[in-house]
Amino acid sequence: MHEQFLDDASSHELKEIPQSVDQRLVEHSGSYYQVRQAELAGDVHFPPVRNGLDYLVSVAEHLEGGSEPSARAMKYAVLHLAAGAEVLLKARLQMVHWSLVFANPGDATREALENGTLNSCSPEETRKRLTNMAGIKFSQSEKDALSNLAKRRNALQHYGLVGENAKAGKVESTTAQVLNFLISFVGEHILERITDEEERRHAEIDMDRIRGGVRTIQGYVAERMKDLAPVLGPVRARTLQCPQCRQFALTPTMIKGVPEWCQSDASLSPMYCHLCVEGYGALGLALGYAVHVLDRADPDASYDGDAPNRCPLCAMSSLVRGARAAAAPETPIDFCFHCADVVDGLQECQRCGFIYTTEQGHRCRLGN
């Protein structure tokens, strides 16, 4: 990626990649991702989870870009999102038992499942069985959004979409709600239950592409930020704008609402973006914030630029002066990305530029 801070920022540990996973990178919308299995030549092999995620990748590709999507892009986003929702919910139901995706589980046969000739249960029945058999509850708003999306999909597929249901705002709102729900659903109820290591790796690659794409979808971002309000609200004074997604969604890792996998690596990734779903290291993130959010000069071999300062509390070069928190974006603060907190009461020596706290004091090496 172009953003320098990502080189030092990722919280993910380096793991051995299975030989069956292609390690090449592909450029997409200015960012680089590991090549997906679906992008390689070969058999049309789409197991349920991979099939559902491929639909979501298509949705992100149709809607990303930050500008208003075209009518055609919205059409295919609706069709593919509805298909992805149905496939992924049934994939989770199949993890309970393969016969449950049949309309009548008593008539289920392996042959019908494998050759695709089964009469499957309806979307409404799928949700009901997931609640009864897997303990997965759906809020009323989630049920309404999924039902509205299914209705629009049926209309588009068989008759066309006209009238009030064709209004761009309504279609985009429903699409954003379902996309937000599905990304959370996959993370909470599917990824951890994929037992095949290779298949899980392919799913994680697809999810990286999906998350990267949805960052620029206006409707999705608004919907996701609304969901995050209960988590971000209590820590607004320590919530900063993320250099990657540019949203006020970057918080200390050790707060309520951050996944356990990231908190276990908090010493390496003290900051976490709730929209990007990524933990970041202090030094790279501090530099990325200064350059990409505050628009300061990028250091290079011949010029120090406006590099982060040394924090007087932790002695790391991760202090950014003039940062902005969500609680009062117009008021500059001093924030250390290693301490993951605001540092108050800082003084700067006018002779040597050394930064210190009032309690510490300072004797300038350049004399009085």
Secondary structure, 3 states (H helix, E strand, C coil): CCCCHHHHHCCCCCCCCCCCCCCCEEEECCEEEECCHHHCCCCCCCCHHHHHHHHHHHHHHHHCCCCCCCHHHHHHHHHHHHHHHHHHHHHHHHHHCHHHHECCHHHCCHHHHHHCCCCECCHHHHHHHHHHHHCCCCCHHHHHHHHHHHHHHHHHHHCCCCHHHHCHHHHHHHHHHHHHHHHHHHHHHCHHHCCCHHHHHHHHHHHHHHHHHHCCCHHHHHHHHHHHHHHHHHHHHHCEECCCCCCEEEEECCCCCCCHHHHCCCCCCCEEECCCCEEECHHHHHHHHHHHHCCCCCCECCECCCCCECCCCCCCCCEEEEEEECCCCCCEEEEECCCCEECCCEEECCCCCCEEECCCCCCCCCCC
